[in-house]
Amino acid sequence: MSAALTKLSGLVRSFRSALVGYSGGVDSALLAVVLRRELGRGRMLAVIGRSASYPAAQWAAAQAVAAQFDVPLLELETHELEDPAYVANPTNRCFFCKTELWRRLVPVAQARGLAVVSDGTNADDLREHRPGYAAGRAAGVRSPLAEAGLTKADVRDAARALGLPVWNAPAAPCLSSRVAYGLSITPRRLEQVE
């Protein structure tokens, strides 16, 4: 096991229980699988926020990884398209989406007695423009990959070592990220870019 994976495993073992906001990308998939391995099925949950901005192909891939690694998975509908600030598509659009996501996921964690709410932010992400990260911090969300110092390369190496089929998958941002800033986000536009 790599030093990065050892450090991440040690960190998550310190959690009594955890929920991970799960997209099925390599970062959240690695975190979900490590949480499942270290905490067991009954002490963790991966949750996907579904809306028109989430690509159908990514949903299928996320389900496949969860099934392969016996990760308990819950799908929740999110309503960011009802938020005028999100629909306006400003440069900080992700803040409004993540605010909606955590507004839905934090109560799930509380209702199920899951002590830590987490996301797949890695150490490299902290050096980029990530307005959604601020929404997570405001909601008390932890980023175990970043906390353990895992870079994107570390994440990919660890995911490959664990046999995750998404270890080398390209970044798959939401459909809204494919609409130019300032153009409103509508279901029709999202269908066109998918």
MDTraj code that builds the backbone (N, CA, C; nanometers):
import mdtraj as md
import numpy as np

residues = "MET SER ALA ALA LEU THR LYS LEU SER GLY LEU VAL ARG SER PHE ARG SER ALA LEU VAL GLY TYR SER GLY GLY VAL ASP SER ALA LEU LEU ALA VAL VAL LEU ARG ARG GLU LEU GLY ARG GLY ARG MET LEU ALA VAL ILE GLY ARG SER ALA SER TYR PRO ALA ALA GLN TRP ALA ALA ALA GLN ALA VAL ALA ALA GLN PHE ASP VAL PRO LEU LEU GLU LEU GLU THR HIS GLU LEU GLU ASP PRO ALA TYR VAL ALA ASN PRO THR ASN ARG CYS PHE PHE CYS LYS THR GLU LEU TRP ARG ARG LEU VAL PRO VAL ALA GLN ALA ARG GLY LEU ALA VAL VAL SER ASP GLY THR ASN ALA ASP ASP LEU ARG GLU HIS ARG PRO GLY TYR ALA ALA GLY ARG ALA ALA GLY VAL ARG SER PRO LEU ALA GLU ALA GLY LEU THR LYS ALA ASP VAL ARG ASP ALA ALA ARG ALA LEU GLY LEU PRO VAL TRP ASN ALA PRO ALA ALA PRO CYS LEU SER SER ARG VAL ALA TYR GLY LEU SER ILE THR PRO ARG ARG LEU GLU GLN VAL GLU".split()
xyz = np.array([
    [0.0852, -0.1175, 0.0000],
    [0.0000, 0.0000, 0.0000],
    [0.0898, 0.1238, 0.0000],
    [0.0537, 0.2236, -0.0826],
    [0.1329, 0.3459, -0.0917],
    [0.1227, 0.4263, 0.0375],
    [0.2190, 0.5145, 0.0566],
    [0.2175, 0.6001, 0.1759],
    [0.0925, 0.6873, 0.1777],
    [0.0519, 0.7369, 0.0598],
    [-0.0667, 0.8224, 0.0524],
    [-0.1918, 0.7449, 0.0923],
    [-0.2045, 0.6239, 0.0418],
    [-0.3214, 0.5420, 0.0748],
    [-0.3203, 0.5023, 0.2218],
    [-0.2033, 0.4750, 0.2749],
    [-0.1903, 0.4424, 0.4174],
    [-0.2349, 0.5603, 0.5029],
    [-0.1927, 0.6806, 0.4634],
    [-0.2301, 0.8003, 0.5394],
    [-0.3811, 0.8240, 0.5330],
    [-0.4400, 0.8107, 0.4138],
    [-0.5843, 0.8282, 0.3989],
    [-0.6600, 0.7244, 0.4811],
    [-0.6165, 0.6003, 0.4738],
    [-0.6832, 0.4936, 0.5497],
    [-0.6786, 0.5212, 0.6993],
    [-0.5645, 0.5666, 0.7474],
    [-0.5520, 0.5996, 0.8895],
    [-0.6445, 0.7127, 0.9303],
    [-0.6552, 0.8137, 0.8446],
    [-0.7432, 0.9266, 0.8746],
    [-0.8882, 0.8811, 0.8838],
    [-0.9357, 0.8074, 0.7839],
    [-1.0777, 0.7709, 0.7859],
    [-1.1102, 0.6694, 0.8954],
    [-1.0120, 0.5918, 0.9376],
    [-1.0361, 0.5012, 1.0514],
    [-1.0683, 0.5797, 1.1784],
    [-1.0258, 0.7058, 1.1835],
    [-1.0550, 0.7881, 1.3012],
    [-1.1999, 0.8385, 1.3019],
    [-1.2716, 0.8211, 1.1908],
    [-1.4116, 0.8635, 1.1826],
    [-1.4995, 0.7559, 1.2462],
    [-1.5941, 0.7985, 1.3273],
    [-1.6896, 0.7030, 1.3834],
    [-1.7763, 0.6445, 1.2706],
    [-1.8147, 0.7320, 1.1776],
    [-1.8958, 0.6935, 1.0622],
    [-1.8909, 0.8103, 0.9644],
    [-1.9326, 0.7866, 0.8391],
    [-1.9193, 0.8943, 0.7407],
    [-2.0163, 0.8800, 0.6244],
    [-2.0535, 0.9944, 0.5705],
    [-2.1261, 1.0067, 0.4449],
    [-2.0308, 1.0748, 0.3479],
    [-2.0276, 1.0278, 0.2242],
    [-1.9472, 1.0944, 0.1218],
    [-2.0389, 1.1401, 0.0094],
    [-2.0251, 1.2672, -0.0291],
    [-2.0902, 1.3171, -0.1490],
    [-2.0190, 1.2529, -0.2670],
    [-2.0903, 1.1710, -0.3420],
    [-2.0302, 1.0804, -0.4391],
    [-2.0777, 1.1130, -0.5795],
    [-1.9827, 1.1411, -0.6680],
    [-2.0180, 1.1663, -0.8077],
    [-1.9860, 1.0474, -0.8963],
    [-1.8971, 0.9601, -0.8482],
    [-1.8506, 0.8492, -0.9300],
    [-1.7201, 0.8791, -1.0004],
    [-1.6701, 1.0026, -0.9869],
    [-1.5387, 1.0356, -1.0402],
    [-1.4312, 0.9698, -0.9552],
    [-1.3075, 0.9758, -1.0004],
    [-1.2001, 0.9030, -0.9329],
    [-1.1807, 0.9478, -0.7881],
    [-1.1945, 1.0772, -0.7603],
    [-1.1715, 1.1265, -0.6240],
    [-1.2757, 1.0722, -0.5264],
    [-1.4034, 1.0962, -0.5567],
    [-1.5066, 1.0504, -0.4632],
    [-1.5181, 0.8984, -0.4635],
    [-1.4863, 0.8343, -0.5760],
    [-1.4895, 0.6876, -0.5795],
    [-1.3815, 0.6296, -0.4886],
    [-1.2610, 0.6856, -0.4956],
    [-1.1548, 0.6374, -0.4067],
    [-1.1958, 0.6556, -0.2613],
    [-1.2460, 0.7740, -0.2280],
    [-1.2853, 0.7989, -0.0896],
    [-1.3955, 0.7024, -0.0460],
    [-1.4947, 0.6812, -0.1308],
    [-1.6040, 0.5895, -0.0960],
    [-1.5518, 0.4481, -0.0709],
    [-1.4628, 0.4016, -0.1562],
    [-1.4098, 0.2658, -0.1413],
    [-1.3238, 0.2540, -0.0156],
    [-1.2433, 0.3553, 0.0121],
    [-1.1601, 0.3510, 0.1336],
    [-1.2481, 0.3583, 0.2583],
    [-1.3500, 0.4429, 0.2566],
    [-1.4431, 0.4478, 0.3701],
    [-1.5095, 0.3119, 0.3902],
    [-1.5516, 0.2503, 0.2818],
    [-1.6173, 0.1187, 0.2908],
    [-1.5217, 0.0148, 0.3486],
    [-1.3967, 0.0154, 0.3021],
    [-1.2975, -0.0821, 0.3505],
    [-1.2640, -0.0609, 0.4976],
    [-1.2501, 0.0637, 0.5373],
    [-1.2033, 0.0939, 0.6730],
    [-1.3149, 0.0984, 0.7766],
    [-1.4335, 0.1438, 0.7374],
    [-1.5431, 0.1590, 0.8341],
    [-1.6446, 0.0455, 0.8280],
    [-1.6511, -0.0221, 0.7150],
    [-1.7518, -0.1262, 0.6975],
    [-1.8797, -0.0692, 0.6386],
    [-1.9599, -0.1562, 0.5836],
    [-2.0816, -0.1165, 0.5125],
    [-2.1806, -0.0410, 0.6004],
    [-2.1915, -0.0776, 0.7249],
    [-2.2910, -0.0173, 0.8125],
    [-2.2539, 0.1181, 0.8702],
    [-2.1315, 0.1622, 0.8488],
    [-2.0875, 0.2892, 0.9084],
    [-2.0537, 0.3955, 0.8047],
    [-2.0954, 0.3717, 0.6786],
    [-2.0702, 0.4719, 0.5756],
    [-2.1806, 0.4669, 0.4708],
    [-2.1926, 0.5762, 0.3989],
    [-2.2922, 0.5860, 0.2928],
    [-2.2402, 0.6820, 0.1868],
    [-2.2511, 0.6422, 0.0608],
    [-2.2207, 0.7309, -0.0517],
    [-2.3535, 0.7846, -0.1038],
    [-2.3590, 0.9155, -0.1276],
    [-2.4834, 0.9769, -0.1737],
    [-2.4563, 1.0595, -0.2983],
    [-2.5378, 1.0353, -0.3999],
    [-2.5302, 1.1111, -0.5251],
    [-2.6463, 1.2086, -0.5282],
    [-2.6163, 1.3338, -0.5571],
    [-2.7191, 1.4340, -0.5821],
    [-2.7513, 1.4328, -0.7305],
    [-2.8753, 1.3978, -0.7659],
    [-2.9137, 1.3867, -0.9067],
    [-2.9982, 1.5046, -0.9490],
    [-2.9669, 1.5565, -1.0657],
    [-3.0465, 1.6611, -1.1285],
    [-3.0193, 1.6555, -1.2780],
    [-3.0790, 1.7463, -1.3516],
    [-3.0584, 1.7502, -1.4968],
    [-2.9139, 1.7821, -1.5334],
    [-2.8362, 1.8347, -1.4389],
    [-2.6970, 1.8696, -1.4698],
    [-2.6005, 1.7520, -1.4540],
    [-2.6493, 1.6391, -1.4048],
    [-2.5639, 1.5218, -1.3806],
    [-2.5747, 1.4267, -1.5001],
    [-2.4649, 1.4011, -1.5707],
    [-2.4703, 1.3178, -1.6916],
    [-2.5150, 1.1741, -1.6633],
    [-2.6019, 1.1223, -1.7482],
    [-2.6538, 0.9863, -1.7313],
    [-2.5420, 0.8823, -1.7358],
    [-2.4436, 0.9012, -1.8230],
    [-2.3331, 0.8048, -1.8328],
    [-2.2523, 0.8015, -1.7034],
    [-2.2372, 0.9167, -1.6399],
    [-2.1626, 0.9208, -1.5141],
    [-2.2404, 0.8482, -1.4040],
    [-2.3717, 0.8610, -1.4051],
    [-2.4556, 0.7909, -1.3075],
    [-2.4368, 0.6402, -1.3215],
    [-2.4374, 0.5912, -1.4443],
    [-2.4199, 0.4475, -1.4667],
    [-2.2829, 0.4011, -1.4173],
    [-2.1795, 0.4784, -1.4452],
    [-2.0445, 0.4427, -1.4001],
    [-2.0356, 0.4456, -1.2476],
    [-2.0988, 0.5447, -1.1863],
    [-2.0975, 0.5561, -1.0397],
    [-2.1665, 0.4361, -0.9754],
    [-2.2782, 0.3952, -1.0319],
    [-2.3496, 0.2776, -0.9810],
    [-2.2634, 0.1526, -0.9931],
    [-2.1932, 0.1394, -1.1048],
    [-2.1108, 0.0206, -1.1277],
    [-1.9980, 0.0108, -1.0257],
    [-1.9314, 0.1227, -0.9977],
    [-1.8228, 0.1214, -0.8986],
    [-1.8785, 0.0870, -0.7606],
    [-1.9906, 0.1485, -0.7250],
    [-2.0508, 0.1204, -0.5942],
    [-2.0869, -0.0276, -0.5821],
    [-2.1436, -0.0841, -0.6864],
    [-2.1803, -0.2259, -0.6828],
    [-2.0564, -0.3147, -0.6740],
    [-1.9536, -0.2827, -0.7513],
    [-1.8320, -0.3646, -0.7528],
    [-1.7654, -0.3705, -0.6158],
    [-1.7697, -0.2588, -0.5417],
    [-1.7001, -0.2517, -0.4130],
    [-1.7949, -0.2564, -0.2934],
    [-1.9222, -0.2925, -0.3181],
    [-2.0218, -0.3065, -0.2121],
    [-2.0341, -0.1798, -0.1276],
    [-2.0359, -0.0662, -0.1967],
    [-2.0521, 0.0634, -0.1302],
    [-2.2010, 0.0952, -0.1247],
    [-2.2583, 0.1147, -0.0058],
    [-2.3996, 0.1523, 0.0011],
    [-2.4200, 0.2883, -0.0653],
    [-2.5204, 0.2954, -0.1514],
    [-2.5404, 0.4133, -0.2357],
    [-2.6842, 0.4615, -0.2258],
    [-2.6991, 0.5909, -0.2103],
    [-2.8301, 0.6554, -0.2061],
    [-2.8315, 0.7661, -0.3099],
    [-2.9409, 0.7777, -0.3798],
    [-2.9592, 0.8849, -0.4770],
    [-3.0617, 0.9825, -0.4215],
    [-3.0256, 1.1106, -0.4217],
    [-3.1173, 1.2163, -0.3788],
    [-3.1339, 1.3165, -0.4913],
    [-3.2540, 1.3606, -0.5120],
    [-3.2780, 1.4639, -0.6117],
    [-3.2357, 1.5989, -0.5544],
    [-3.1652, 1.6759, -0.6354],
    [-3.1291, 1.8122, -0.5954],
    [-3.2025, 1.9103, -0.6866],
    [-3.2149, 2.0327, -0.6402],
    [-3.2985, 2.1304, -0.7102],
    [-3.2245, 2.2606, -0.7391],
    [-3.0989, 2.2506, -0.7784],
    [-3.0238, 2.3729, -0.8076],
    [-3.0844, 2.4518, -0.9233],
    [-3.1559, 2.3840, -1.0138],
    [-3.2175, 2.4547, -1.1266],
    [-3.3356, 2.5417, -1.0838],
    [-3.3748, 2.5335, -0.9576],
    [-3.4794, 2.6210, -0.9047],
    [-3.4206, 2.7449, -0.8377],
    [-3.2885, 2.7536, -0.8314],
    [-3.2201, 2.8664, -0.7676],
    [-3.1809, 2.9676, -0.8753],
    [-3.2412, 3.0873, -0.8745],
    [-3.2083, 3.1874, -0.9767],
    [-3.0588, 3.2215, -0.9826],
    [-2.9913, 3.2163, -0.8693],
    [-2.8473, 3.2462, -0.8684],
    [-2.7700, 3.1404, -0.9469],
    [-2.8095, 3.0164, -0.9373],
    [-2.7458, 2.9082, -1.0132],
    [-2.7798, 2.9200, -1.1620],
    [-2.9074, 2.9395, -1.1905],
    [-2.9548, 2.9461, -1.3291],
    [-2.8878, 3.0600, -1.4051],
    [-2.8548, 3.1697, -1.3365],
    [-2.7886, 3.2836, -1.4014],
    [-2.6489, 3.2471, -1.4513],
    [-2.5923, 3.1398, -1.3996],
    [-2.4647, 3.0858, -1.4452],
    [-2.3471, 3.1835, -1.4300],
    [-2.3283, 3.2369, -1.3088],
    [-2.2121, 3.3228, -1.2852],
    [-2.0851, 3.2380, -1.2697],
    [-1.9720, 3.3028, -1.2574],
    [-1.8450, 3.2296, -1.2451],
    [-1.8370, 3.1489, -1.1158],
    [-1.9196, 3.1809, -1.0177],
    [-1.9226, 3.1022, -0.8935],
    [-2.0462, 3.0117, -0.8868],
    [-2.0964, 2.9718, -1.0018],
    [-2.2150, 2.8853, -1.0112],
    [-2.2024, 2.7616, -0.9218],
    [-2.0835, 2.7037, -0.9169],
    [-2.0639, 2.5809, -0.8387],
    [-2.0939, 2.6025, -0.6902],
    [-2.0743, 2.7244, -0.6417],
    [-2.1070, 2.7533, -0.5019],
    [-2.2550, 2.7260, -0.4757],
    [-2.3403, 2.7696, -0.5669],
    [-2.4846, 2.7537, -0.5479],
    [-2.5266, 2.6076, -0.5616],
    [-2.4638, 2.5361, -0.6535],
    [-2.4928, 2.3934, -0.6687],
    [-2.4517, 2.3164, -0.5433],
    [-2.3302, 2.3400, -0.4965],
    [-2.2815, 2.2671, -0.3781],
    [-2.3585, 2.3071, -0.2525],
    [-2.4020, 2.4324, -0.2451],
    [-2.4855, 2.4732, -0.1321],
    [-2.6129, 2.3890, -0.1296],
    [-2.6745, 2.3715, -0.2449],
    [-2.7947, 2.2879, -0.2551],
    [-2.7620, 2.1422, -0.2220],
    [-2.6517, 2.0917, -0.2734],
    [-2.6134, 1.9531, -0.2468],
    [-2.5977, 1.9283, -0.0974],
    [-2.5194, 2.0126, -0.0309],
    [-2.4949, 1.9905, 0.1122],
    [-2.6198, 2.0181, 0.1946],
    [-2.7074, 2.1063, 0.1478],
    [-2.8345, 2.1308, 0.2167],
    [-2.9189, 2.0032, 0.2187],
    [-2.9026, 1.9203, 0.1188],
    [-2.9753, 1.7928, 0.1115],
    [-2.9010, 1.6800, 0.1846],
    [-2.7673, 1.6774, 0.1729],
    [-2.6911, 1.5640, 0.2259],
    [-2.6649, 1.5709, 0.3755],
    [-2.6412, 1.6887, 0.4294],
    [-2.6124, 1.6997, 0.5728],
    [-2.7284, 1.6449, 0.6565],
    [-2.8548, 1.6769, 0.6256],
    [-2.9642, 1.6179, 0.7035],
    [-2.9719, 1.4648, 0.6924],
    [-2.9324, 1.4093, 0.5787],
    [-2.9293, 1.2630, 0.5649],
    [-2.8286, 1.2053, 0.6636],
    [-2.7108, 1.2666, 0.6684],
    [-2.6080, 1.2202, 0.7630],
    [-2.6589, 1.2298, 0.9064],
    [-2.7233, 1.3410, 0.9393],
    [-2.7745, 1.3595, 1.0752],
    [-2.8815, 1.2559, 1.1078],
    [-2.9728, 1.2333, 1.0153],
    [-3.0821, 1.1384, 1.0385],
    [-3.0315, 0.9954, 1.0553],
    [-2.9212, 0.9637, 0.9900],
    [-2.8667, 0.8275, 0.9960],
    [-2.7548, 0.8131, 1.0984],
    [-2.7269, 0.9207, 1.1700],
    [-2.6232, 0.9145, 1.2725],
    [-2.4823, 0.9027, 1.2171],
    [-2.4597, 0.9541, 1.0969],
    [-2.3265, 0.9503, 1.0359],
    [-2.2497, 1.0744, 1.0795],
    [-2.1367, 1.0532, 1.1442],
    [-2.0667, 1.1605, 1.2153],
    [-1.9954, 1.2603, 1.1253],
    [-1.9434, 1.2148, 1.0118],
    [-1.8630, 1.3007, 0.9243],
    [-1.9295, 1.3081, 0.7877],
    [-1.9416, 1.4290, 0.7352],
    [-1.9863, 1.4490, 0.5976],
    [-1.8622, 1.4893, 0.5189],
    [-1.8372, 1.4202, 0.4077],
    [-1.7112, 1.4395, 0.3361],
    [-1.7322, 1.4533, 0.1859],
    [-1.6281, 1.5060, 0.1211],
    [-1.6290, 1.5176, -0.0244],
    [-1.4959, 1.4692, -0.0805],
    [-1.4851, 1.4670, -0.2119],
    [-1.3663, 1.4154, -0.2781],
    [-1.2637, 1.5195, -0.3168],
    [-1.2652, 1.6346, -0.2533],
    [-1.1646, 1.7371, -0.2827],
    [-1.0258, 1.6833, -0.2504],
    [-0.9328, 1.6971, -0.3463],
    [-0.7947, 1.6543, -0.3211],
    [-0.7046, 1.7765, -0.3010],
    [-0.5799, 1.7528, -0.2648],
    [-0.4884, 1.8629, -0.2321],
    [-0.4653, 1.9562, -0.3504],
    [-0.4607, 1.9032, -0.4723],
    [-0.4426, 1.9890, -0.5900],
    [-0.5624, 2.0807, -0.6110],
    [-0.6824, 2.0327, -0.5796],
    [-0.8035, 2.1136, -0.5969],
    [-0.7972, 2.2426, -0.5163],
    [-0.7283, 2.2395, -0.4040],
    [-0.7223, 2.3572, -0.3169],
    [-0.6453, 2.4717, -0.3809],
    [-0.5693, 2.4425, -0.4857],
    [-0.4915, 2.5459, -0.5545],
    [-0.5637, 2.6004, -0.6774],
    [-0.6847, 2.5535, -0.7021],
    [-0.7605, 2.5938, -0.8201],
    [-0.8828, 2.6764, -0.7801],
    [-0.9477, 2.7356, -0.8811],
    [-1.0722, 2.8093, -0.8598],
    [-1.1828, 2.7072, -0.8348],
    [-1.2230, 2.6919, -0.7106],
    [-1.3248, 2.5941, -0.6710],
    [-1.4277, 2.6606, -0.5804],
    [-1.5212, 2.7373, -0.6372],
    [-1.6204, 2.8039, -0.5517],
    [-1.7074, 2.7068, -0.4734],
    [-1.7253, 2.5864, -0.5231],
    [-1.8043, 2.4873, -0.4507],
    [-1.7397, 2.4437, -0.3205],
    [-1.6083, 2.4555, -0.3130],
    [-1.5364, 2.4173, -0.1914],
    [-1.5815, 2.5037, -0.0733],
    [-1.6024, 2.6326, -0.0982],
    [-1.6470, 2.7237, 0.0081],
    [-1.7838, 2.6826, 0.0621],
    [-1.8704, 2.6345, -0.0244],
    [-2.0026, 2.5887, 0.0206],
    [-1.9883, 2.4681, 0.1127],
    [-1.8975, 2.3796, 0.0788],
    [-1.8727, 2.2637, 0.1641],
    [-1.8197, 2.3037, 0.3001],
    [-1.7249, 2.3943, 0.3010],
    [-1.6690, 2.4392, 0.4295],
    [-1.7776, 2.5030, 0.5153],
    [-1.8635, 2.5844, 0.4525],
    [-1.9711, 2.6503, 0.5273],
    [-2.0673, 2.5484, 0.5883],
    [-2.0813, 2.4332, 0.5239],
    [-2.1716, 2.3284, 0.5728],
    [-2.1020, 2.2297, 0.6663],
    [-1.9733, 2.2512, 0.6935],
    [-1.9003, 2.1619, 0.7833],
    [-1.8500, 2.0346, 0.7176],
    [-1.8417, 2.0347, 0.5853],
    [-1.7972, 1.9169, 0.5107],
    [-1.6454, 1.9047, 0.5191],
    [-1.5983, 1.7830, 0.5393],
    [-1.4540, 1.7560, 0.5440],
    [-1.4069, 1.7001, 0.4102],
    [-1.2787, 1.7191, 0.3833],
    [-1.2166, 1.6717, 0.2593],
    [-1.0991, 1.5805, 0.2943],
    [-1.1257, 1.4526, 0.3240],
    [-1.0191, 1.3635, 0.3698],
    [-0.9023, 1.3482, 0.2732],
    [-0.9285, 1.3489, 0.1428],
    [-0.8174, 1.3370, 0.0479],
    [-0.7220, 1.4545, 0.0641],
    [-0.7764, 1.5749, 0.0699],
    [-0.6928, 1.6944, 0.0879],
    [-0.6276, 1.6941, 0.2257],
    [-0.7032, 1.6560, 0.3282],
    [-0.6483, 1.6530, 0.4644],
    [-0.5290, 1.5581, 0.4746],
    [-0.5352, 1.4487, 0.4005],
    [-0.4258, 1.3514, 0.4017],
    [-0.3148, 1.3894, 0.3037],
    [-0.3332, 1.5018, 0.2319],
    [-0.2305, 1.5509, 0.1404],
    [-0.2258, 1.4806, 0.0064],
    [-0.3318, 1.4082, -0.0316],
    [-0.3306, 1.3372, -0.1590],
    [-0.3495, 1.4330, -0.2757],
    [-0.2554, 1.4299, -0.3696],
    [-0.2671, 1.5044, -0.4944],
    [-0.3507, 1.4225, -0.5918],
    [-0.3817, 1.4809, -0.7073],
    [-0.4562, 1.4055, -0.8089],
    [-0.3772, 1.2820, -0.8519],
    [-0.2454, 1.2960, -0.8663],
    [-0.1626, 1.1804, -0.9037],
    [-0.1689, 1.0723, -0.7961],
    [-0.1653, 1.1127, -0.6693],
    [-0.1774, 1.0156, -0.5593],
    [-0.3118, 0.9439, -0.5647],
    [-0.4171, 1.0207, -0.5917],
    [-0.5516, 0.9630, -0.5992],
    [-0.5566, 0.8583, -0.7098],
    [-0.5049, 0.8927, -0.8264],
    [-0.5073, 0.7980, -0.9389],
    [-0.4245, 0.6728, -0.9078],
    [-0.3072, 0.6922, -0.8473],
    [-0.2232, 0.5771, -0.8112],
    [-0.2941, 0.4857, -0.7114],
    [-0.3550, 0.5459, -0.6098],
    [-0.4254, 0.4669, -0.5080],
    [-0.5465, 0.3967, -0.5682],
    [-0.6196, 0.4678, -0.6543],
    [-0.7368, 0.4078, -0.7184],
    [-0.6956, 0.2901, -0.8070],
    [-0.5859, 0.3051, -0.8780],
    [-0.5362, 0.1949, -0.9616],
    [-0.4961, 0.0762, -0.8739],
    [-0.4266, 0.1051, -0.7635],
    [-0.3821, -0.0017, -0.6727],
    [-0.5002, -0.0794, -0.6142],
    [-0.6119, -0.0105, -0.5927],
    [-0.7306, -0.0765, -0.5367],
    [-0.8192, -0.1397, -0.6443],
    [-0.7839, -0.1202, -0.7698],
    [-0.8604, -0.1807, -0.8785],
    [-0.9844, -0.1052, -0.9197],
    [-0.9910, 0.0248, -0.8916],
    [-1.1068, 0.1034, -0.9332],
    [-1.1016, 0.1237, -1.0847],
    [-1.2086, 0.0898, -1.1558],
    [-1.2073, 0.1037, -1.3013],
    [-1.2005, 0.2495, -1.3477],
    [-1.2283, 0.3432, -1.2593],
    [-1.2253, 0.4857, -1.2960],
    [-1.0907, 0.5513, -1.2651],
    [-0.9890, 0.4718, -1.2325],
    [-0.8612, 0.5291, -1.1877],
    [-0.8018, 0.6266, -1.2886],
    [-0.8233, 0.6034, -1.4180],
    [-0.7664, 0.6926, -1.5189],
    [-0.8729, 0.7654, -1.5997],
    [-0.9953, 0.7678, -1.5494],
    [-1.1038, 0.8361, -1.6198],
    [-1.0763, 0.9863, -1.6234],
    [-1.1071, 1.0512, -1.7356],
    [-1.0879, 1.1961, -1.7416],
    [-1.1855, 1.2668, -1.6481],
    [-1.1527, 1.3887, -1.6128],
    [-1.2436, 1.4692, -1.5306],
    [-1.3777, 1.4784, -1.6023],
    [-1.4844, 1.4676, -1.5263],
    [-1.6185, 1.4700, -1.5852],
    [-1.7048, 1.5707, -1.5104],
    [-1.6817, 1.6998, -1.5341],
    [-1.7623, 1.7996, -1.4642],
    [-1.9086, 1.7917, -1.5074],
    [-1.9926, 1.8559, -1.4319],
    [-2.1358, 1.8502, -1.4608],
    [-2.1661, 1.9148, -1.5961],
    [-2.2851, 1.8893, -1.6452],
    [-2.3249, 1.9432, -1.7751],
    [-2.3288, 2.0954, -1.7750],
    [-2.3618, 2.1561, -1.6621],
    [-2.3679, 2.3027, -1.6557],
    [-2.2328, 2.3664, -1.6829],
    [-2.1250, 2.2965, -1.6509],
    [-1.9915, 2.3525, -1.6735],
    [-1.9600, 2.3646, -1.8222],
    [-2.0415, 2.3041, -1.9055],
    [-2.0210, 2.3113, -2.0505],
    [-2.1008, 2.4243, -2.1145],
    [-2.1707, 2.5017, -2.0311],
    [-2.2461, 2.6180, -2.0783],
    [-2.1654, 2.7420, -2.0412],
    [-2.1428, 2.8301, -2.1366],
    [-2.0613, 2.9498, -2.1125],
    [-2.1205, 3.0329, -1.9995],
    [-2.0320, 3.0830, -1.9113],
    [-2.0769, 3.1697, -1.8023],
    [-2.1637, 3.2818, -1.8585],
    [-2.2698, 3.3131, -1.7866],
    [-2.3587, 3.4210, -1.8274],
    [-2.4777, 3.3738, -1.9088],
    [-2.4666, 3.2598, -1.9762],
    [-2.5821, 3.2013, -2.0446],
    [-2.6597, 3.1218, -1.9410],
    [-2.7900, 3.1433, -1.9357],
    [-2.8677, 3.0779, -1.8305],
    [-2.8669, 2.9260, -1.8469],
    [-2.8708, 2.8595, -1.7329],
    [-2.8759, 2.7137, -1.7294],
    [-3.0225, 2.6726, -1.7372],
    [-3.0575, 2.6017, -1.8416],
    [-3.1943, 2.5533, -1.8590],
    [-3.1906, 2.4032, -1.8876],
    [-3.2995, 2.3331, -1.8590],
    [-3.3030, 2.1902, -1.8921],
    [-3.2742, 2.1653, -2.0408],
    [-3.3241, 2.2518, -2.1271],
    [-3.3006, 2.2349, -2.2717],
    [-3.1519, 2.2460, -2.3045],
    [-3.0847, 2.3453, -2.2491],
    [-2.9405, 2.3593, -2.2743],
    [-2.8642, 2.2377, -2.2226],
    [-2.9044, 2.1886, -2.1074],
    [-2.8360, 2.0724, -2.0508],
    [-2.8561, 1.9487, -2.1380],
    [-2.9756, 1.9329, -2.1933],
    [-3.0005, 1.8212, -2.2858],
    [-2.9126, 1.8334, -2.4093],
    [-2.8950, 1.9556, -2.4584],
    [-2.8141, 1.9775, -2.5782],
    [-2.6678, 1.9415, -2.5554],
    [-2.6139, 1.9744, -2.4381],
    [-2.4719, 1.9462, -2.4154],
    [-2.4471, 1.8004, -2.3780],
    [-2.5518, 1.7309, -2.3326],
    [-2.5307, 1.5892, -2.2990],
    [-2.5247, 1.5091, -2.4264],
])
top = md.Topology()
chain = top.add_chain()
for i, resn in enumerate(residues, 1):
    res = top.add_residue(resn, chain, resSeq=i)
    for name in ("N", "CA", "C"):
        top.add_atom(name, md.element.get_by_symbol(name[0]), res)
traj = md.Trajectory(xyz[None], top)
